[in-house]
Amino acid sequence: MIEVSNLTKKYGDHIAVDHLSFRVEKGQIYGFLGPNGAGKSTTMNIITGYLAATEGTVTIVQKDPEEAKRAIGYLPELPPLYVDMTVREYLDFVAELKKVAKKERKQQIDEVMEMTQITDMQQRLIRNLSKGYRQRVGLA
């Protein structure tokens, strides 16, 4: 469960997030929609720990902090990918960063490529993929 209470982020006099509160129950998937400058990315950066809030709290109910980090994902519109890697190289790299056991990596990568329908692209350089396929790689 994720609970965001009275979240505020200020940059000088500019208020990027203004007293935002919401709750995401276990097993739910949510998305943020809104115009440019609405605070979506800022909020996600705070939730994922990349940015500190000016005010408010983010509570993630999880027994193990490492497990909590593995359970939360954030995909911006343009995923930050290493474009000189192939799709498979990149997914293997990310799996290692996420501490996926080496003996499980190939199977998990194969499964996630199948789910996101990028198996046919696994040997292509990310730089040569369309925006849609890059987003699928980011999701995978």
C-alpha positions in Angstrom: 0.0 0.0 0.0 1.2 3.5 -0.8 -0.2 6.5 1.0 0.6 10.1 -0.1 -0.5 12.7 2.4 -0.4 16.4 1.9 2.5 16.2 -0.5 4.0 19.5 -1.5 7.0 20.4 -3.6 8.2 24.0 -4.1 11.0 25.3 -6.2 11.5 28.8 -4.9 8.2 30.5 -5.3 6.9 27.9 -7.8 4.6 25.2 -6.4 5.0 22.0 -8.5 2.9 19.8 -6.3 0.3 21.4 -4.0 -0.9 19.4 -1.0 -1.6 16.2 -2.9 -3.1 13.2 -1.1 -4.1 9.7 -2.3 -3.9 6.1 -1.5 -3.0 3.1 -3.7 -4.1 -0.2 -2.2 -2.1 -3.4 -2.6 -2.5 -5.0 -6.0 -3.9 -1.9 -7.7 -2.3 -0.2 -10.7 -2.8 3.6 -11.1 -1.7 6.1 -13.7 -1.3 9.9 -13.5 -2.9 11.9 -16.2 -2.8 15.7 -16.6 -1.4 18.5 -18.6 2.3 19.5 -18.8 3.5 21.1 -15.6 0.8 19.5 -13.4 3.3 17.8 -11.1 3.0 14.2 -12.3 6.7 13.5 -12.8 7.6 15.5 -9.6 5.2 13.4 -7.6 6.5 10.1 -9.0 10.1 11.2 -8.3 9.2 11.9 -4.7 7.4 8.5 -4.3 10.3 6.6 -5.8 12.8 8.5 -3.6 14.6 10.4 -6.3 13.4 13.7 -5.0 12.6 15.1 -1.5 9.2 16.7 -0.7 9.0 20.2 0.7 6.1 19.1 2.9 4.0 16.0 3.4 4.7 12.3 3.6 4.9 9.2 1.4 4.2 6.0 3.3 5.0 2.6 1.7 3.7 -0.3 3.7 6.1 -3.2 3.0 7.9 -5.4 5.4 11.3 -5.2 3.6 12.5 -1.9 2.3 14.4 -3.6 -0.6 11.3 -5.4 -1.5 9.4 -2.1 -1.6 11.9 -0.7 -4.0 11.5 -3.7 -6.3 7.7 -3.5 -6.1 7.4 0.2 -7.3 7.9 1.2 -10.8 7.8 4.4 -12.7 7.8 4.8 -16.5 8.1 8.3 -17.9 6.8 9.0 -21.4 10.3 8.8 -22.8 12.1 6.1 -20.8 15.8 6.7 -20.0 17.3 3.8 -21.9 20.8 3.0 -23.0 20.4 3.3 -26.7 23.7 1.6 -27.6 22.5 -1.7 -26.0 20.3 -4.3 -27.6 16.9 -4.9 -26.0 18.2 -8.2 -24.4 21.4 -6.6 -23.1 19.5 -3.7 -21.5 16.9 -6.1 -19.9 19.8 -8.2 -18.5 21.5 -5.1 -17.2 18.3 -3.9 -15.5 17.6 -7.4 -14.0 21.1 -7.4 -12.5 20.5 -3.9 -11.0 17.2 -5.2 -9.6 19.1 -8.1 -8.1 17.2 -10.8 -10.0 19.0 -14.1 -9.3 21.3 -15.0 -12.2 19.7 -18.4 -12.6 16.2 -16.8 -13.0 17.2 -13.9 -15.3 16.8 -15.6 -18.7 13.4 -17.0 -17.9 12.1 -13.7 -16.4 13.5 -11.7 -19.3 11.9 -14.1 -21.8 8.6 -13.8 -20.0 8.6 -10.0 -19.8 9.6 -9.7 -23.4 6.6 -12.0 -24.3 4.2 -9.9 -22.1 5.3 -6.6 -23.7 5.5 -8.2 -27.2 9.2 -7.2 -27.9 10.7 -10.7 -28.3 11.2 -10.1 -32.0 13.2 -7.0 -31.2 15.6 -8.5 -28.6 18.7 -8.3 -30.8 18.0 -4.8 -32.1 19.8 -1.7 -30.8 17.4 0.4 -28.7 18.4 3.4 -30.8 16.8 1.8 -33.8 13.4 1.2 -32.1 10.3 3.4 -32.5 9.1 5.4 -29.6 6.4 2.8 -28.9 8.9 0.0 -28.8 11.2 2.0 -26.6 8.3 2.5 -24.2 7.7 -1.2 -24.2 11.3 -1.8 -23.4 11.0 0.6 -20.5 7.9 -1.2 -19.3 9.6 -4.5 -19.6 
